Amino acid sequence: MVLKIRTYPDPVLRGKAKEVTNIDGALQRLIDNMIETMYAAPGVGLAANQVGILQQILVIDINPRQQTEYPLIALLNPRVVTAEGSAEGEEGCLSLPGFNAVVERAERVFVKGVDREGKETEIEATGLLAVALQHEIDHLRGRTILDKASPLKRSLYKKRALKKSAAE
Ligand SMILES: [Zn+2]
């Protein structure tokens, strides 16, 4: 089922997601729905906050057409344990339609979490996968790329988004 993607200024995007402690059928359905929603958008990643759920769940597929090199990732309770280097790149976000910002991220990250079967997992990532992991983990902490943009760019987008949501 494709879920509704929450967009700015929905307060759930500012919320801090809680650790997943119970891996049950409802959680598996939610993960499947998040994957479906990500592909339908289409996007390369989605955090649970973006579908209105404050649980630490992210899904990422940076290359949906080539499933060999980077498979689909579904990760629970992710945390960055090591971050090295820095790289800048332009990012967009499904929750911030029409917004792009150049964001500085760690170039290489080592992320720990739990997979959808409850098994401890470690992912070492560089490039786009490293960016996607940091972007989605930020969402779970209540942060978006809007926080990383320049104050001017941020206030222009906020004005535009608030005008649009008032008109709806
Ligand atoms: Zn995003």
Residues whose N, C-alpha, C, O or C-beta is under 5 A from the ligand:
A	BS01	ZN	G92 C93 L94
